[in-house]
Amino acid sequence: MPFQTINPHNEELIAEFPYISDSELNDKIEEAHQVYIKWKRTSFSERSGMISLVAEDLIRNKSEYGRIITQEMGKPLLQSMAEVEKCALCCMYYAANAEKFLASRQYPTDYSQSEVHFEPLGIIYAIMPWNFPLWQVFRCAIPAIIAGNSILLKHAENVPQSALIIQKVFENAGAPVGLFTNLFINHKQSDLVIEHKFVKGTSLTGSERAGGHVAALAGKNIKRTVLELGGSDPFIILSDADIDIASKMGCISRMQNNGQSCIAAKRFIVVKEIAEVFLEKFVSDIKTLKIGDPMDDDNYMGPLARRDLVDTLEKQVNSTIKLGGKVLTGGKKMEGKGYYFEPTVLIDIPIISPAYSEELFGPVASVFIVENEQEAIALANDTDFGLGASLWTADIQKALQISKEIQSGSVYINTIVKSDPGIPFGGIKHSGFGRELSDFGIHEFVNTKTICIA
């Protein structure tokens, strides 16, 4: 299937883009390599200046860019514009901090002088998803580019206009042609990119299946890889938590971005002592959410991004119900045009059901009731995923201790999991490896070179 923009609200085909030829692909790779050779010799001042112009373009055009995001993947317009603003924040963060992060370091040794330098690698190949079509590209591309690398992007097939926006933003900022290049390519061509001698690293955000394939191919060709894959984040509510706040924030965490976020709260683990009160409040909060045209600011939720995503979610929910799960609200596809699914709460979820072991990528909250904190920890860790987790309690010292026992890339206490340019982001287990953002992210795609003088 070629790259297509299909509006998920009304199912109208808006734009279509063919795959480029293998010859065009090779030319673009060569161009990106030649630009890298020049770009790596530029100063941090020059790189930061260009990235600052990228940030200015994003802020200036956030309404235009936000509308295209919403048109392509269905998130509410206000959330789309907030995503554009977050991309600008990432640019400003690295413009201010990249030189410090990549400064050479002195180490005490038996040599007269021992230094470590951080040098760019070459072309970094980014394979990115549709759910945050600008943010997930920027959090990979900005640190790599400001470190001196060039970027090739293969975006998801349903957000081609978002991919073109990003290339346009770099062009508007005066970036040399080839520094950031969008590629409308198929999966076979994508493998050719990974294998190409000029491509030195790959970053993928996506599914376990895609991550496994890319990691295997990159490993075979001795290429660096960062993977950010799925998540089934636990949202743990202990008996001393503020239930009103936990319910409100849990509703936001599960349902924002139309429920299509890797770091959304997906499994709500509630201590039995407060379960009844929490469920009453949580279901009530879910029922208040307005769902409809994402261009209407009155609506908190829009459609899922594609028809197949609705169909998959429906199968997972129906299978869970047939195996004994119960629906407290929602549970069905919505009638009429658009890829809409009702905001849903499931309970009494069997261990053999999809809602227990699989990632539900849509507006479905799975609620589990446990006897105590140790059961909560055990259930939180009983998953193949390990991206994020949130923990709700009035006892911060207890929360810090429990956080050490939770198997995830991050734990957020009395707040929801979210990415931020200033802190590392990534997961463990089937949620991937490597880190994005902060100083950790910028060091993923550089050569850490040791220089010693006798």
Backbone torsions as a table, in degrees:
resi	resn	phi	psi	omega
1	MET	NA	133.2	177.3
2	PRO	-71.9	172.3	176.3
3	PHE	-69.8	128.4	-176.2
4	GLN	-137.9	141.2	166.5
5	THR	-99.6	111.3	174.0
6	ILE	-117.5	117.0	-178.6
7	ASN	-63.6	115.6	-175.7
8	PRO	-71.9	-12.3	177.7
9	HIS	-77.0	-40.1	-177.0
10	ASN	-125.2	1.2	175.8
11	GLU	66.9	22.9	179.0
12	GLU	-87.2	134.7	174.0
13	LEU	-76.2	122.2	-175.6
14	ILE	-104.3	-40.3	-176.9
15	ALA	-153.6	155.2	-179.3
16	GLU	-145.4	139.4	-176.3
17	PHE	-133.2	127.9	-178.9
18	PRO	-76.6	161.0	173.3
19	TYR	-69.1	146.6	174.0
20	ILE	-79.0	163.7	180.0
21	SER	-80.0	164.4	176.2
22	ASP	-61.5	-34.7	178.8
23	SER	-65.4	-44.8	176.8
24	GLU	-62.0	-39.7	179.4
25	LEU	-61.4	-46.3	179.5
26	ASN	-61.8	-38.4	178.1
27	ASP	-63.3	-40.1	-179.4
28	LYS	-69.4	-35.9	176.4
29	ILE	-65.9	-43.9	177.9
30	GLU	-61.2	-43.2	179.0
31	GLU	-61.6	-43.9	179.1
32	ALA	-64.0	-35.0	178.6
33	HIS	-69.0	-43.9	-179.8
34	GLN	-64.5	-37.9	176.9
35	VAL	-65.1	-41.5	178.1
36	TYR	-56.8	-43.3	-178.6
37	ILE	-57.5	-37.5	178.3
38	LYS	-81.6	-42.6	-174.5
39	TRP	-63.8	-36.8	-177.2
40	LYS	-65.1	-17.9	-179.3
41	ARG	-93.8	-2.5	178.2
42	THR	-75.7	160.8	-179.9
43	SER	-81.1	161.6	175.3
44	PHE	-63.3	-32.1	178.6
45	SER	-62.1	-43.5	179.6
46	GLU	-66.6	-44.0	-179.0
47	ARG	-65.3	-45.0	-179.2
48	SER	-64.4	-35.9	178.3
49	GLY	-63.1	-42.8	178.9
50	MET	-66.5	-42.6	179.9
51	ILE	-64.8	-33.8	176.3
52	SER	-65.1	-36.5	176.1
53	LEU	-67.7	-33.5	174.3
54	VAL	-60.6	-45.5	179.2
55	ALA	-60.2	-42.4	-180.0
56	GLU	-63.3	-40.9	179.0
57	ASP	-63.7	-41.0	179.6
58	LEU	-61.8	-46.3	-179.2
59	ILE	-65.9	-42.4	-177.6
60	ARG	-64.0	-33.7	-174.1
61	ASN	-114.8	24.0	-174.0
62	LYS	-61.9	-32.8	179.5
63	SER	-67.8	-45.5	179.1
64	GLU	-62.7	-48.8	-178.4
65	TYR	-66.3	-38.1	178.7
66	GLY	-61.7	-40.1	-179.9
67	ARG	-64.5	-36.5	179.2
68	ILE	-68.9	-41.0	176.6
69	ILE	-57.7	-50.1	-178.6
70	THR	-61.8	-41.6	179.9
71	GLN	-63.4	-32.0	-175.9
72	GLU	-87.4	-40.9	-174.4
73	MET	-126.4	-0.6	164.3
74	GLY	92.6	-0.7	179.4
75	LYS	-71.7	152.2	179.7
76	PRO	-56.0	144.3	-174.3
77	LEU	-56.4	-41.2	-179.7
78	LEU	-61.7	-37.7	177.3
79	GLN	-70.0	-34.6	177.5
80	SER	-65.0	-43.8	178.7
81	MET	-66.1	-35.8	176.1
82	ALA	-63.7	-34.7	176.8
83	GLU	-64.7	-42.2	178.1
84	VAL	-62.0	-42.9	178.9
85	GLU	-62.3	-37.6	179.3
86	LYS	-65.5	-35.8	176.0
87	CYS	-62.6	-41.0	177.3
88	ALA	-63.3	-40.1	177.9
89	LEU	-60.9	-40.5	177.4
90	CYS	-61.8	-43.3	178.2
91	CYS	-59.7	-47.7	-177.8
92	MET	-66.0	-35.2	179.0
93	TYR	-62.5	-47.9	-178.3
94	TYR	-75.6	-30.8	175.0
95	ALA	-60.5	-34.7	-178.5
96	ALA	-84.2	-25.9	-168.7
97	ASN	-119.8	-12.5	-172.2
98	ALA	-60.5	-43.7	-178.2
99	GLU	-60.8	-40.4	178.2
100	LYS	-66.0	-42.3	-178.8
101	PHE	-64.0	-32.7	-174.9
102	LEU	-105.1	13.2	177.4
103	ALA	-66.5	145.1	178.7
104	SER	-65.1	152.8	-176.8
105	ARG	-124.0	142.4	176.6
106	GLN	-97.9	139.4	179.2
107	TYR	-127.1	137.6	177.9
108	PRO	-76.0	120.1	178.2
109	THR	-142.8	-173.7	176.1
110	ASP	-77.3	-10.5	176.6
111	TYR	-77.8	160.6	177.7
112	SER	-67.7	-28.3	177.9
113	GLN	-154.0	131.5	177.9
114	SER	-131.8	122.3	-176.9
115	GLU	-128.9	152.0	170.9
116	VAL	-119.9	128.0	178.6
117	HIS	-116.3	151.4	179.7
118	PHE	-115.6	117.1	-173.9
119	GLU	-123.6	144.8	179.7
120	PRO	-64.2	158.6	-175.7
121	LEU	-98.7	-37.8	-174.8
122	GLY	144.5	-134.6	179.0
123	ILE	-82.4	130.9	172.2
124	ILE	-109.6	130.1	-176.5
125	TYR	-101.7	119.1	-178.4
126	ALA	-105.3	125.3	175.6
127	ILE	-114.0	112.0	-165.8
128	MET	-123.8	154.7	-176.1
129	PRO	-94.6	179.4	-172.1
130	TRP	-95.5	-15.8	-167.4
131	ASN	-74.0	-31.2	168.6
132	PHE	-127.9	77.5	-164.1
133	PRO	-67.5	-19.2	173.2
134	LEU	-100.3	-49.1	-172.3
135	TRP	-58.8	-45.4	-174.9
136	GLN	-70.3	-22.7	172.4
137	VAL	-76.2	-46.9	-175.6
138	PHE	-64.3	-38.8	-177.3
139	ARG	-68.1	-21.6	172.8
140	CYS	-87.1	-47.5	-169.2
141	ALA	-73.7	-40.9	-172.9
142	ILE	-62.5	-51.9	177.8
143	PRO	-63.1	-34.9	179.7
144	ALA	-66.9	-43.5	-178.6
145	ILE	-69.1	-43.5	-177.1
146	ILE	-71.0	-17.9	174.1
147	ALA	-80.0	-11.4	177.0
148	GLY	113.4	4.0	178.5
149	ASN	-89.5	170.0	168.4
150	SER	-112.9	162.8	-172.4
151	ILE	-126.4	135.0	165.3
152	LEU	-112.0	135.7	-178.2
153	LEU	-119.1	127.8	162.4
154	LYS	-110.4	107.8	-179.4
155	HIS	-89.9	171.2	177.1
156	ALA	-65.0	147.2	-172.8
157	GLU	-65.2	-19.5	-177.0
158	ASN	-95.4	3.6	178.5
159	VAL	-129.6	49.2	-177.0
160	PRO	-64.4	-35.3	-179.0
161	GLN	-70.0	-31.2	174.3
162	SER	-65.1	-40.1	176.9
163	ALA	-61.5	-41.7	179.7
164	LEU	-68.9	-33.0	174.9
165	ILE	-56.7	-47.6	-175.1
166	ILE	-62.9	-44.8	177.2
167	GLN	-61.7	-40.3	178.6
168	LYS	-62.1	-40.5	-179.9
169	VAL	-60.4	-43.3	178.2
170	PHE	-67.3	-39.4	177.1
171	GLU	-62.3	-43.9	179.1
172	ASN	-60.6	-30.0	-178.9
173	ALA	-84.8	-0.1	177.5
174	GLY	85.3	17.3	177.6
175	ALA	-65.8	143.1	178.2
176	PRO	-62.7	143.2	179.5
177	VAL	-60.0	127.2	-178.7
178	GLY	104.5	-12.5	178.7
179	LEU	-68.6	-41.9	172.7
180	PHE	-129.1	119.7	-174.6
181	THR	-128.8	123.3	173.3
182	ASN	-82.8	139.6	-179.6
183	LEU	-123.6	118.5	170.6
184	PHE	-90.2	89.0	-174.4
185	ILE	-130.7	159.5	177.6
186	ASN	-90.9	-179.1	-174.3
187	HIS	-68.4	-35.3	177.6
188	LYS	-65.2	-42.7	177.4
189	GLN	-65.8	-34.0	177.9
190	SER	-60.8	-40.3	177.1
191	ASP	-62.3	-36.8	178.5
192	LEU	-63.7	-36.1	178.3
193	VAL	-63.9	-47.4	-179.1
194	ILE	-58.8	-39.1	-176.3
195	GLU	-79.2	-14.8	-173.7
196	HIS	-64.8	140.6	-174.9
197	LYS	-64.8	-26.5	-179.5
198	PHE	-80.5	-15.6	-179.0
199	VAL	-89.3	121.3	-171.1
200	LYS	-107.5	-8.4	179.4
201	GLY	-164.4	157.7	-179.5
202	THR	-133.7	136.3	173.7
203	SER	-124.1	125.1	-179.7
204	LEU	-126.1	132.6	166.6
205	THR	-116.7	121.5	-176.0
206	GLY	173.7	-148.2	-174.0
207	SER	-83.7	164.1	174.9
208	GLU	-59.3	-43.6	-178.0
209	ARG	-60.6	-48.2	179.3
210	ALA	-64.6	-40.8	180.0
211	GLY	-63.0	-41.8	178.9
212	GLY	-63.7	-41.2	179.6
213	HIS	-64.7	-48.1	-178.0
214	VAL	-65.7	-42.6	180.0
215	ALA	-62.8	-39.6	179.4
216	ALA	-64.8	-44.5	-178.5
217	LEU	-69.3	-40.8	177.8
218	ALA	-65.4	-40.6	178.5
219	GLY	-64.0	-40.6	178.1
220	LYS	-60.2	-33.6	-178.5
221	ASN	-100.8	12.2	176.0
222	ILE	55.5	55.8	179.1
223	LYS	-116.9	142.8	175.1
224	ARG	-65.7	146.8	-177.5
225	THR	-143.2	138.8	168.1
226	VAL	-121.0	130.0	-179.7
227	LEU	-123.0	127.8	169.5
228	GLU	-122.0	107.6	-170.6
229	LEU	-110.4	-149.6	-173.8
230	GLY	-73.0	173.2	177.4
231	GLY	-148.4	153.9	172.4
232	SER	-137.5	63.3	-167.7
233	ASP	-63.1	131.2	173.4
234	PRO	-79.0	145.7	176.6
235	PHE	-124.4	96.8	-168.5
236	ILE	-96.0	124.7	-177.9
237	ILE	-118.0	111.4	-179.4
238	LEU	-88.2	170.0	-170.5
239	SER	-65.1	-24.0	-178.2
240	ASP	-98.4	12.3	-179.6
241	ALA	-72.9	155.7	170.9
242	ASP	-77.8	105.0	-170.9
243	ILE	-65.8	-40.0	-179.5
244	ASP	-60.6	-46.0	-179.7
245	ILE	-68.6	-43.2	-179.8
246	ALA	-60.8	-40.7	179.2
247	SER	-66.3	-47.2	-179.2
248	LYS	-60.5	-47.6	-178.1
249	MET	-72.3	-31.7	175.4
250	GLY	-65.2	-38.5	176.8
251	CYS	-62.4	-44.0	178.3
252	ILE	-63.9	-47.8	-176.0
253	SER	-62.7	-38.2	-177.7
254	ARG	-79.1	-35.2	-169.2
255	MET	-103.6	-11.7	178.8
256	GLN	-65.9	155.2	-175.3
257	ASN	58.9	30.6	-178.7
258	ASN	58.4	29.4	178.8
259	GLY	77.9	9.7	-173.7
260	GLN	-109.3	71.0	179.3
261	SER	-141.6	135.5	179.0
262	CYS	-62.0	-35.0	-176.3
263	ILE	-99.4	17.1	172.5
264	ALA	-67.0	148.2	169.1
265	ALA	-64.2	124.9	-178.3
266	LYS	-118.6	-34.8	-179.9
267	ARG	-115.8	111.7	-179.6
268	PHE	-92.4	112.3	-175.0
269	ILE	-108.0	111.5	-170.3
270	VAL	-119.5	132.0	175.8
271	VAL	-67.1	136.3	-172.2
272	LYS	-52.9	-36.4	-176.0
273	GLU	-55.1	-32.5	-176.9
274	ILE	-117.7	7.5	-171.8
275	ALA	-60.8	-44.7	-176.5
276	GLU	-63.2	-44.5	-179.5
277	VAL	-66.0	-43.0	-179.9
278	PHE	-62.9	-46.4	-177.1
279	LEU	-61.6	-41.2	178.9
280	GLU	-60.3	-44.7	-179.9
281	LYS	-69.3	-43.3	-175.4
282	PHE	-64.9	-47.6	179.2
283	VAL	-62.2	-39.4	178.1
284	SER	-62.0	-43.6	179.0
285	ASP	-64.1	-40.6	179.2
286	ILE	-62.4	-41.5	-177.3
287	LYS	-67.4	-20.2	-179.2
288	THR	-80.7	-12.6	-176.0
289	LEU	-67.8	130.1	177.0
290	LYS	-90.4	130.8	-178.4
291	ILE	-123.3	135.1	-178.1
292	GLY	168.5	-156.0	-177.3
293	ASP	-49.3	117.1	-176.7
294	PRO	-69.2	-12.7	175.4
295	MET	-79.2	-11.3	179.4
296	ASP	-90.9	117.3	-176.0
297	ASP	-64.0	-15.6	178.4
298	ASP	-75.2	-16.4	-177.6
299	ASN	-94.5	130.3	178.8
300	TYR	-85.0	-25.2	-177.0
301	MET	-130.5	146.0	175.2
302	GLY	-117.3	-157.6	-178.9
303	PRO	-82.2	165.8	166.9
304	LEU	-70.4	166.2	-169.6
305	ALA	-76.2	-29.2	-176.1
306	ARG	-145.2	158.1	178.9
307	ARG	-62.2	-42.2	-177.1
308	ASP	-62.8	-28.9	178.1
309	LEU	-69.2	-38.5	175.9
310	VAL	-64.7	-44.2	-178.6
311	ASP	-63.2	-42.1	179.2
312	THR	-63.9	-44.5	-179.6
313	LEU	-63.1	-41.9	178.9
314	GLU	-60.7	-42.6	178.4
315	LYS	-63.1	-41.8	179.8
316	GLN	-63.8	-44.1	-179.8
317	VAL	-66.9	-47.4	-179.1
318	ASN	-62.0	-40.0	178.8
319	SER	-64.3	-41.3	178.8
320	THR	-62.9	-40.4	179.2
321	ILE	-66.3	-43.7	179.8
322	LYS	-62.3	-29.3	-179.7
323	LEU	-86.6	-0.3	175.3
324	GLY	123.8	-7.0	179.0
325	GLY	-69.0	157.3	-179.6
326	LYS	-121.8	147.3	178.3
327	VAL	-102.7	125.0	177.0
328	LEU	-92.4	-26.8	173.5
329	THR	-162.7	150.1	177.6
330	GLY	76.0	-143.1	174.7
331	GLY	103.1	1.7	-174.9
332	LYS	-137.6	159.3	167.0
333	LYS	-66.4	149.0	179.5
334	MET	-91.0	147.6	-178.9
335	GLU	-71.3	155.5	174.1
336	GLY	93.1	-171.2	-178.6
337	LYS	-68.1	151.3	174.7
338	GLY	98.5	158.4	-175.3
339	TYR	-96.0	64.2	-173.9
340	TYR	-99.2	141.3	175.8
341	PHE	-133.0	135.4	-176.9
342	GLU	-62.9	137.8	170.3
343	PRO	-57.0	127.4	-164.8
344	THR	-129.8	143.9	171.7
345	VAL	-125.7	125.4	177.5
346	LEU	-110.9	147.8	177.1
347	ILE	-144.2	170.5	-177.9
348	ASP	54.8	50.1	-172.3
349	ILE	-85.8	119.0	-179.6
350	PRO	-68.5	149.9	-178.1
351	ILE	-66.0	-23.1	-178.4
352	ILE	-90.4	4.1	-174.6
353	SER	-94.2	158.8	177.8
354	PRO	-58.4	-36.3	-177.6
355	ALA	-67.2	-16.2	177.2
356	TYR	-85.9	-43.8	-169.1
357	SER	-109.6	-16.7	-176.0
358	GLU	-105.9	159.1	172.3
359	GLU	-79.2	124.9	174.9
360	LEU	-96.8	106.6	-172.6
361	PHE	-96.3	76.9	-178.4
362	GLY	173.9	-175.3	-170.2
363	PRO	-79.2	60.2	179.9
364	VAL	-127.2	123.2	177.1
365	ALA	-104.0	128.2	177.4
366	SER	-101.9	122.5	-176.4
367	VAL	-109.7	131.3	179.1
368	PHE	-124.1	135.9	179.5
369	ILE	-107.8	129.0	-178.2
370	VAL	-124.4	162.6	-176.5
371	GLU	-77.5	-37.6	-171.9
372	ASN	-156.8	-177.4	-176.4
373	GLU	-63.9	-39.9	-178.2
374	GLN	-65.4	-38.2	174.8
375	GLU	-64.7	-36.7	178.5
376	ALA	-62.8	-43.7	179.4
377	ILE	-64.3	-45.5	-179.1
378	ALA	-61.3	-42.5	179.6
379	LEU	-68.8	-39.1	178.3
380	ALA	-58.5	-36.6	-177.6
381	ASN	-87.9	-7.5	-177.4
382	ASP	-84.5	65.7	-178.6
383	THR	-156.3	153.7	175.5
384	ASP	-76.0	-13.3	-175.8
385	PHE	-95.6	163.2	178.1
386	GLY	-162.5	58.6	-177.8
387	LEU	-90.4	-71.0	179.5
388	GLY	-134.8	173.3	175.7
389	ALA	-157.2	149.0	173.0
390	SER	-126.9	147.4	-172.9
391	LEU	-133.7	131.3	-173.2
392	TRP	-121.4	114.7	-178.1
393	THR	-165.0	155.3	176.7
394	ALA	-83.8	-13.0	-175.7
395	ASP	-97.8	96.9	-175.2
396	ILE	-66.6	-39.6	179.8
397	GLN	-63.0	-41.4	176.3
398	LYS	-63.8	-40.7	180.0
399	ALA	-61.9	-41.7	179.1
400	LEU	-63.6	-38.0	178.7
401	GLN	-67.9	-43.6	178.5
402	ILE	-64.2	-36.6	-179.2
403	SER	-57.6	-33.4	-180.0
404	LYS	-68.3	-21.2	-177.4
405	GLU	-94.1	-11.1	-178.1
406	ILE	-86.8	129.8	-176.2
407	GLN	-89.0	93.5	-179.2
408	SER	-160.4	166.1	178.5
409	GLY	-74.9	-20.5	178.8
410	SER	-156.0	153.3	173.7
411	VAL	-133.6	128.3	179.2
412	TYR	-113.4	128.5	-175.4
413	ILE	-103.0	121.9	179.6
414	ASN	57.7	30.8	172.5
415	THR	-159.1	166.0	-175.8
416	ILE	-89.1	156.6	179.1
417	VAL	-71.6	130.3	174.1
418	LYS	-156.1	153.6	179.9
419	SER	-85.2	150.9	-177.9
420	ASP	-146.8	136.6	-177.2
421	PRO	-54.8	-27.6	-173.1
422	GLY	-87.0	-5.1	-179.1
423	ILE	-130.5	147.5	-176.7
424	PRO	-67.2	147.9	-177.4
425	PHE	-132.3	132.9	177.2
426	GLY	162.8	-179.8	-174.3
427	GLY	-133.5	-175.7	175.6
428	ILE	-128.4	-179.7	-177.3
429	LYS	53.4	-137.5	-176.8
430	HIS	-76.7	1.3	175.7
431	SER	-84.0	-2.1	172.5
432	GLY	114.3	-168.1	179.0
433	PHE	-152.7	163.6	-173.4
434	GLY	86.3	169.7	-178.0
435	ARG	-134.0	147.2	172.7
436	GLU	-113.4	161.1	174.6
437	LEU	71.5	166.4	-177.8
438	SER	57.5	-163.0	178.1
439	ASP	-71.0	-27.5	178.1
440	PHE	-62.1	-42.6	-177.4
441	GLY	-66.1	-38.3	-177.3
442	ILE	-72.9	-21.1	179.9
443	HIS	-86.7	-5.5	-179.5
444	GLU	-67.0	-34.8	-174.4
445	PHE	-120.8	49.0	170.5
446	VAL	-133.5	158.1	173.7
447	ASN	-90.2	119.8	176.0
448	THR	-86.0	100.1	-171.8
449	LYS	-103.1	128.1	176.9
450	THR	-95.2	131.7	175.8
451	ILE	-125.9	124.0	-178.4
452	CYS	-123.9	141.6	177.7
453	ILE	-117.5	130.5	-177.4
454	ALA	-62.4	NA	NA
